[in-house]
Amino acid sequence: MHLPYLLLDIDGVLIPFPSADGTTPATHTRHDVIPTGRSADDPVAIWLNPAHGPMVMDVAHGSVVAPVWCTSWRQDATTLIGPLLGLPPIPYVDLPHPQITTSHPNGYLWKRDHIDTWLADAPVAWIDDDFTDLDQEWAAERDAGGIPTLLVQPDPYIGLLPEHLATVRKWATGKPFRDAATAATAKS
């Protein structure tokens, strides 16, 4: 069986939103990047914590999860954000470009329908700052149906913390996942 995916969002997870006074966590360093479609004279300022790259790779190198970007940054996550964190190329989910004015046009995170199809019956730990109760219900239904699913939701003004990845590690190495992996292997 395939390792569970670790779907990683960027905005609100690796790039925290500024607080009301415009500050970001002291652990984060400013970078100017030029996303696809922008000109070099119009960079975007982002703040990243250099410790995040090693934290993600620690979980991945332990053969616990297979990291995949799940962000509206799409390929720019691999070419712009990952290298600033010292990450090797990580695959990304090629999310659509929806014409929406809210993250929750149907009451749940806009990415979810696409991710549900993309995942099929693969186990997943998904880190995003923008889940709703309907996303939590979706995850619980997948989990109850034998597809290990974990949603981890950092505070968007703080971002990813070591305990978030510790939760992922504990979940991925825990008995429920091993039972699901064993059952899937037996069916093969």
Secondary structure, 3 states (H helix, E strand, C coil): CCCCEEEECCECCCECCCCCCCCCCCCCEEEEECCCCCCCCCCEEEEECCCHHHHHHHHHHCCCCEEEECCCCCHHHHHHHHHHCCCCCCCECCCCCCCCCCCCCCCCCCCHHHHHHHHCCCCEEEECCCCCHHHHHHHHHHHHCCCCEEEECCCCCCCCCHHHHHHHHHHHHCHHHHHHHHHHHHHC
